[in-house]
Amino acid sequence: MTHIDHPNEAAPKSVVCPICGQQFTCGMSSSCWCATRVVPEPVRRSLAERYETCVCSACLDRLIEEAKEE
């Protein structure tokens, strides 16, 4: 998952990305789309420090790519 661990997996919910404002579905489980991404630890920490919710796939993918370029 991007940065929030969901110990009590629940039904998917609609979320607004805190970065771009895009609405997306958060699976809130280990089978969520974000579980398919390899998120570098610095990105995971940064997201956890800045946001209280997950980010959309486009923003997460961009952050992962930017981390690779550093």
Buried (B, 14 or more C-beta within 10 A) or exposed (E): BBBBEBEEEEEBEEBEBBBEEEEBEBBBBEEBBBEEBEBBEEBBEBBEEEBEBBBBBEBBEBBBEEBEEE
